[in-house]
């Protein structure tokens, strides 16, 4: 796959997607957004079991959107601008394979929103998070007002968005914004380790677990429980389920065929 602003590679069955604009601290311009859309469209059909998103270099994951593209926005074009980014981040959030954000530096504005759209967030010790759009007379437009408030304490999300406050990785971990924090030198290795741990499981169950958890975000508990039961039943019809239970009873490691 050839891209201008994204570097793509495979490590066994794990795809590593790097935002590659280090001279702009990996800021998201329109081209990068469209390349993200394309890469996830391609990965949907590739033989990969997990995706890691990170930034090129050690300074930034994604230090926001490219502000130079904001100057001529009005009400109509601004709405379209936001919807375009939301579409791509919705694709990432709804991806059937696990998506891990390895946040290796600044994750500001659109960068924080990209991390929020990922299923799991790991951070380096030097990572910084913020939704600083308020400083431009804006609000987050790529899902920040929605996903941040669903992920962490509602009041803390309100405070971060209204103040534009920047927090470090330790605070991000404390409030539940990230799952774990690692030294910069270990971040990608640990992200790969987690991805490969997940890919060693039955992938039918992984896909259906992602679907069930994602559904629960904005639905009543009763609807979530109904879907969970349906998906549990779907798992029970798989060969992986039969192999997993048989391996457990035989005290051996399961050999999943993802069928």
Secondary structure as UniProt FT lines:
FT   STRAND          6..11
FT   TURN            12..13
FT   STRAND          14..19
FT   HELIX           22..24
FT   TURN            25..26
FT   HELIX           30..43
FT   TURN            44..45
FT   STRAND          50..55
FT   STRAND          60..63
FT   HELIX           67..69
FT   TURN            70..72
FT   HELIX           75..93
FT   STRAND          98..103
FT   STRAND          106..108
FT   HELIX           110..117
FT   STRAND          120..124
FT   TURN            125..126
FT   STRAND          128..130
FT   HELIX           132..136
FT   HELIX           144..151
FT   HELIX           154..163
FT   STRAND          167..168
FT   HELIX           169..174
FT   TURN            175..176
FT   STRAND          180..182
FT   HELIX           184..186
FT   HELIX           187..199
FT   HELIX           203..215
FT   HELIX           216..218
FT   HELIX           221..236
FT   HELIX           239..249
FT   TURN            250..251
//
